[in-house]
Structure formats: structure tokens, C-alpha cells
């Protein structure tokens, strides 16, 4: 079959799959039956059939040109009524073509246009019927038929609009659900990246520092080198354990019990072990604590630990051999952290890269998630300083945390 023939066949199937052609065919049957219902037509029946065909043909394109088609079929239907002369009753000359055209106008145009067309069509046909068959009672049906067709069209249009609005709402809801799903996926990716960074960066930095120490001491002090190698093994095992715990928690998708030991949620209680890992790797670290420790929320407790961990890790990577200080100042409203290091005696060479900045971003995000603040930057006397303020749990609801100046 040629492509043109296939295209025509496709268009025909699409047309026949719509209910419009059934209405058009029904209008033709009704008009043909009413054209031969009377016995005293002023013109031969053949001419009446011609008028019927002229009324029917425009209906095939009524979906494309509703108003022009209404004008043509109204004229043909009105001639049809006039040809019946004085032999017809109003029910024997049904203006089916005009009714179908009015129905189409009502489904395509606003209500005011549809009613204006109905009033005009009803008035024209009523007037012609009254002249040809002067019985006002039956002739009033020409007005009623116009009203019925218009009402039906408006009802169908309203139903279609409700269905279209419901489909649009459903589509908008689907888009909204998809956008929310995409946002959650992105947030989950960021969370996974932050957890993996926090878990691994500390241990890798310590292992790197201890490897440098062991390499230096291997010939001069084998006993100290052996201790550094033991630290490397311990930190490597700890890194693997924490990585396994993190991945296990992520695979659990929140199904793990609150007390599940796999959950990688270190708190302030683990701070001593964290600080020992740095000092064991050779960091010159001083710690100062002031005030009475208070209670922190879960996010603030984890942020406290992770901020200290990341700040000390950065000092190990970027300022090896420097003096590092950790100051913890508790008050009734908040806890204030300051981690600073002096300038390194020599620039680090070949041990670690310059970093990607993800650690600083993670610290800021954790502080913000706990309703706290964080600032980073060079210290006035040289070196680098990280300051953070986190709210104390029993004061978080009433005492806002003041921002810390950089």
C-alpha cells in the first residue's frame, strides 16, 4: 500500500474512532426521514433530498469551523422547513442539522456565544415555521430544540473541562512527586558523601601522618617506627569498621533499630578516643574546657564530634608539625568550639593533596542542621582557625545562638 493511501486510511480510522461521525450520520437519517414525512411539499421530494444533503455535508467539518457550519446548515434547515409548506407539523420537520451545529458551537465557544447563536437560530426557524404553518403552539418547538441542543453542548463542555482540569491536577501532582523524589535523591547523595567523607578523612589523614613518621624513624628509631606502624594498622582497621558500619546503615534504609551498633553516630562521649588518635599520630594538641557541660540534641551532638574531627584532620593534612589547640567553652545557652593551629614549620610535601573543600562544606552543613553557626579562616597570629557555636538542648527553644564573627 502506498504511503499516501496508508495516511488516508489512518485518518479515516481516527475519524471513525470518534463519536462525532455517529452524530453526523444520525442527523442525516433523521433529516431524510422527515423530508418525506409530508404529503404536500411545495417542491418535489427529490429537491427536498437535495436540501437535506446540503444540510448534512457541512456537518462533516463542523469541528473545524463551528460557526460557519452553523450558518450554512441553519440556512439549509430553514429552507427545509419552508418547503414543507402548510402540510407539516413542527415534529415532522426536525432541524437535526441545526441542532447538531448548535451543540458543536456550545462545546467550542463560551456560554454567551452559544446562547446568542441558539436564540438567533431558534428565532429564525420559529419565524419561518410560523409563516409556513401558522400554529404558534407546535412551532414553539423550534425554540425548544435550539435550547435543548445548546444545553446539552454546554453540559458536555463542562464535563470535558472538569476531566481536563482533573488530568492537569494529576499531571501537576505527578511532576511535584517527581521533583520531590529528585530532591530527596540529591539530599541522600549529599548525606552519603558527607558520611563517607567524615568517616574516612580522619583515619586516612592519621594513617598518612603515621606513615610519614614511620618512614622517617625506620632507620633511626625502629621501636618508635614500630609504634607508628601499629598505629597505622589500628587506624586502618577503625576506618574499615566505620566504613562497613556506614554502608550497612545506608543499606538498611532506616530499618535498623535505634540501638543498632552499626549506626555510625559518634557523640561527645567518643571525643577522648578521637583526640587520642591524633596525639598518638604525633600531633601536639592542647585541650581546654571551660564551663559546665550541657545536653545537646542528636544533630548538635554529632555536629560537635564531626566538626572537631574535621578541623583536626585538616590540621594534620595541611599543617603537619604545627601546634594545635582545642577550646571548648560551655554556657547555659550554647557551647563554643575553637580549633586553631599555628603555621607549619615546613610546607607539607607529597603527603596529601590540597583537598576539595568538601570537609568545610560538611562542617557548615552540620552546624546549620543543628541550628548553630560556623566560621573558618586564617588566625590573626598566623595559621588557621575554626569556630563553631551549637545550642544547648535545654536552652535551644528560648535562647537563640549568636553568630560568631570570622
C-alpha positions in Angstrom: 0.0 0.0 0.0 1.3 3.4 -1.0 2.3 5.9 1.9 -0.4 8.3 0.8 -3.1 5.6 1.0 -1.8 4.5 4.4 -2.1 8.1 5.6 -5.6 8.4 4.3 -6.6 5.1 5.9 -5.1 6.2 9.2 -7.0 9.5 9.2 -10.2 7.5 8.4 -9.7 5.2 11.3 -9.1 8.1 13.6 -12.2 9.8 12.4 -14.3 6.7 12.8 -13.0 6.1 16.3 -14.6 9.3 17.4 -18.3 9.6 18.3 -18.8 12.7 16.1 -19.4 10.7 12.9 -22.2 8.8 14.6 -24.0 12.1 15.5 -23.5 13.3 11.9 -24.9 10.1 10.4 -27.8 10.2 12.8 -28.6 13.7 11.7 -28.6 12.6 8.1 -31.0 9.7 8.8 -33.4 12.0 10.8 -33.4 14.7 8.1 -34.0 12.2 5.3 -36.9 10.6 7.2 -38.6 13.9 7.9 -38.1 15.1 4.3 -40.5 12.5 3.1 -42.9 12.6 6.0 -45.3 15.2 4.5 -47.7 14.6 1.6 -48.0 18.1 0.1 -44.4 19.5 -0.3 -44.3 22.6 -2.4 -41.3 21.1 -4.3 -40.7 17.5 -5.5 -39.3 15.1 -2.9 -36.0 15.0 -4.9 -35.4 18.6 -4.2 -36.1 18.1 -0.5 -33.4 15.4 -0.5 -31.0 17.8 -2.1 -31.7 20.3 0.7 -31.1 17.5 3.2 -27.7 16.6 1.6 -26.8 20.3 1.6 -27.5 20.5 5.3 -25.6 17.3 6.0 -22.4 17.9 4.1 -21.2 20.9 6.2 -21.5 18.9 9.3 -18.5 16.8 8.3 -16.3 19.8 9.1 -18.2 21.2 12.0 -15.3 20.5 14.4 -13.0 22.8 12.5 -15.4 25.7 11.6 -18.4 25.5 14.1 -19.9 29.0 13.5 -19.6 29.0 9.6 -21.1 25.5 9.6 -23.9 26.7 11.8 -24.7 29.5 9.3 -24.8 27.1 6.3 -26.9 24.4 8.0 -29.3 26.9 9.5 -30.0 28.3 6.1 -30.5 24.8 4.6 -32.6 23.6 7.5 -34.8 26.7 7.3 -35.3 26.1 3.6 -36.3 22.6 4.5 -38.9 23.9 6.9 -40.2 26.4 4.3 -40.5 23.7 1.6 -42.9 21.7 3.8 -45.5 24.4 3.3 -48.7 24.1 5.2 -48.6 20.3 5.3 -46.1 19.9 8.0 -46.3 19.8 11.7 -43.3 21.0 13.8 -42.4 17.5 14.8 -42.3 16.2 11.1 -39.6 18.7 10.1 -36.9 18.2 12.7 -34.0 20.7 12.3 -31.4 18.0 13.2 -28.6 19.6 11.3 -29.1 22.9 13.1 -29.3 21.2 16.5 -26.1 19.3 15.8 -24.4 22.5 14.7 -25.6 24.4 17.8 -24.4 21.5 20.0 -20.9 21.8 18.4 -20.9 25.6 18.9 -21.8 25.1 22.6 -18.9 22.7 23.1 -16.4 25.0 21.5 -17.3 28.6 22.5 -18.2 30.4 25.7 -21.8 30.2 27.0 -22.7 33.7 25.9 -21.7 32.9 22.3 -23.6 29.6 22.4 -26.8 31.2 23.8 -26.6 34.0 21.2 -26.4 31.5 18.4 -29.2 29.5 19.9 -31.5 32.5 20.2 -30.8 33.6 16.7 -31.3 30.1 15.2 -34.5 29.5 17.2 -35.9 32.8 16.2 -35.2 32.4 12.5 -36.7 28.9 12.4 -39.7 29.8 14.5 -40.5 32.7 12.3 -40.2 30.7 9.1 -42.3 27.9 10.6 -44.9 30.3 11.8 -45.2 31.7 8.2 -45.5 28.3 6.6 -47.6 26.7 9.3 -49.4 29.3 11.3 -49.9 27.4 14.5 -47.8 29.0 17.2 -48.1 26.2 19.7 -46.3 23.4 17.7 -44.0 25.9 16.1 -42.6 26.9 19.5 -40.8 23.5 19.4 -38.2 25.1 17.1 -37.2 27.3 20.0 -37.1 24.4 22.4 -34.9 22.3 20.1 -32.4 25.1 19.9 -32.4 25.3 23.7 -32.0 21.5 24.2 -29.1 21.3 21.8 -27.3 24.2 23.5 -27.9 23.0 27.0 -26.6 19.5 26.0 -23.5 21.0 24.4 -22.7 23.2 27.4 -23.1 20.2 29.8 -20.7 18.2 27.6 -18.3 21.0 27.5 -18.4 21.5 31.3 -17.8 17.7 31.8 -14.8 17.8 29.4 -13.3 20.8 31.2 -13.7 19.1 34.6 -11.9 16.0 33.2 -9.2 18.1 31.6 -8.7 20.0 34.9 -8.5 16.7 36.8 -5.9 15.4 34.4 -3.9 18.6 34.7 -4.0 18.4 38.5 -2.9 14.8 38.3 -0.1 15.7 36.0 1.0 18.6 38.2 0.9 16.3 41.2 3.0 13.7 39.3 5.5 16.4 38.4 5.6 17.6 42.0 6.1 14.0 43.3 8.9 13.5 40.8 10.5 16.8 41.8 10.3 15.8 45.5 11.8 12.4 44.7 14.7 14.0 42.8 15.2 16.4 45.7 15.3 13.5 48.1 17.7 11.6 45.9 20.0 14.6 45.8 19.8 15.1 49.5 20.6 11.4 50.1 23.6 11.6 47.8 24.9 14.6 49.7 24.3 12.8 53.1 26.1 9.7 51.9 29.0 11.7 50.6 29.3 13.6 53.9 29.1 10.5 56.0 31.8 8.7 53.9 34.0 11.8 54.0 33.7 12.2 57.7 34.3 8.5 58.4 37.3 8.1 56.1 39.1 11.5 56.1 40.1 11.4 59.7 41.6 7.9 59.6 43.3 8.4 56.2 44.9 11.6 57.4 46.2 9.9 60.6 47.4 6.9 58.6 49.2 9.3 56.2 50.9 11.2 59.1 51.9 8.0 60.8 53.3 6.5 57.6 55.5 9.6 57.2 56.7 9.3 60.8 57.4 5.6 60.4 59.3 6.2 57.2 61.5 8.8 58.9 62.1 6.7 62.1 62.5 3.3 60.4 66.3 3.6 60.4 67.0 5.9 63.4 64.4 4.6 65.9 62.9 1.2 65.0 61.0 1.0 68.2 59.2 4.3 67.5 58.7 3.3 63.9 57.1 0.0 65.1 54.7 2.0 67.2 53.8 4.2 64.2 53.2 1.1 62.1 50.9 -0.3 64.8 49.0 3.0 64.8 48.6 2.7 61.0 47.2 -0.8 61.4 44.8 0.3 64.2 43.5 3.3 62.2 43.2 1.2 59.1 41.0 -1.3 61.0 39.0 1.5 62.5 38.4 3.1 59.1 37.3 -0.2 57.7 35.0 -0.8 60.6 33.4 2.6 60.4 33.1 2.3 56.6 31.4 -1.1 57.0 29.0 0.4 59.6 28.2 3.4 57.4 27.5 1.2 54.4 25.4 -1.2 56.5 23.3 1.6 57.8 22.7 3.0 54.3 21.7 -0.4 53.0 19.3 -0.8 56.0 17.3 2.2 54.7 16.3 3.3 58.2 15.1 -0.2 59.3 17.9 -0.6 61.9 16.9 -0.4 65.5 17.9 2.8 67.4 20.4 0.8 69.4 21.9 -1.0 66.4 25.7 -0.9 66.9 26.2 -0.5 63.2 24.9 3.1 63.3 27.8 5.5 62.8 26.7 8.2 65.2 29.6 9.2 67.4 29.0 11.7 70.2 30.9 13.8 72.6 31.4 10.7 74.7 33.8 9.4 72.0 35.8 12.6 71.9 38.6 11.4 74.1 39.3 8.4 71.8 39.3 10.7 68.8 41.8 13.1 70.4 44.0 10.2 71.4 44.2 9.0 67.8 45.6 12.4 66.8 48.1 12.6 69.6 49.2 9.1 69.0 50.0 10.1 65.5 52.3 12.8 66.7 50.0 15.9 66.9 51.0 18.5 69.5 47.4 19.1 70.8 46.3 21.1 73.8 42.7 20.9 75.0 41.0 23.5 77.3 37.4 23.1 78.6 35.5 25.8 80.5 32.1 25.8 82.0 29.7 23.1 82.9 28.8 20.7 80.0 25.2 20.7 79.0 23.0 18.4 77.0 22.9 18.6 73.2 20.4 17.4 70.7 21.2 14.5 68.4 22.2 16.7 65.4 24.2 19.0 67.7 26.0 16.2 69.4 27.0 14.6 66.1 28.0 18.0 64.7 30.2 18.7 67.7 32.1 15.5 67.1 32.3 15.8 63.4 33.5 19.5 63.5 36.3 18.7 65.9 37.2 15.6 63.8 37.3 17.5 60.5 39.2 20.5 61.9 41.9 18.3 63.5 42.1 16.3 60.3 42.6 19.4 58.2 45.4 20.5 60.6 47.0 17.1 60.2 46.8 17.3 56.4 47.6 20.9 55.7 49.8 21.9 58.7 51.8 18.9 59.9 54.0 19.6 62.8 52.1 22.7 63.9 50.8 23.3 67.4 47.0 22.7 67.6 44.6 23.8 70.3 41.0 22.9 71.0 39.0 25.2 73.2 35.5 24.1 74.5 33.5 26.8 76.3 30.2 25.8 77.7 27.5 28.2 78.8 23.8 27.9 79.7 22.7 28.7 76.1 25.4 27.2 73.9 28.8 25.5 73.5 31.5 27.4 71.7 34.3 25.5 69.9 37.6 26.9 68.7 40.1 24.7 66.9 43.2 26.6 65.7 46.7 25.6 64.6 49.9 27.6 64.1 51.7 27.8 60.9 53.6 24.6 60.0 57.3 24.6 60.3 57.6 23.5 56.7 55.1 23.1 53.9 53.8 19.6 53.6 55.3 17.7 50.6 53.9 14.7 48.9 51.7 13.6 51.8 48.2 14.8 51.0 46.7 16.9 48.3 45.2 20.3 48.8 41.7 18.9 49.3 38.4 19.6 47.6 36.7 21.8 50.3 34.1 19.2 51.0 35.1 19.0 54.6 34.5 22.7 55.2 31.1 22.4 53.4 30.2 19.4 55.5 31.1 21.3 58.8 28.9 24.2 57.8 26.0 22.0 56.8 26.2 20.0 60.1 26.3 23.3 62.1 23.3 24.7 60.2 21.4 21.4 60.6 21.9 21.7 64.4 20.7 25.4 64.4 24.3 26.5 65.0 26.9 28.6 63.3 30.4 28.0 62.0 33.1 30.2 60.6 36.6 29.4 59.2 39.6 31.4 58.2 43.2 32.4 58.9 44.0 33.1 62.5 45.2 36.7 63.4 48.6 35.4 64.6 49.0 33.0 61.6 47.8 29.5 61.0 44.1 28.6 60.7 41.1 28.7 63.0 37.7 27.1 63.0 35.0 28.4 65.4 31.5 27.0 65.9 28.6 27.6 68.2 26.0 25.0 68.9 22.8 25.4 71.0 22.5 23.6 74.3 19.3 21.4 74.4 17.6 22.9 77.4 18.1 26.4 76.1 17.7 25.9 72.4 14.0 26.8 72.5 14.4 30.1 74.3 18.0 31.4 73.8 19.0 31.8 70.1 22.6 31.2 69.2 24.6 34.4 68.4 26.6 34.3 65.2 30.3 34.0 65.6 32.4 36.5 63.7 35.0 35.2 61.3 
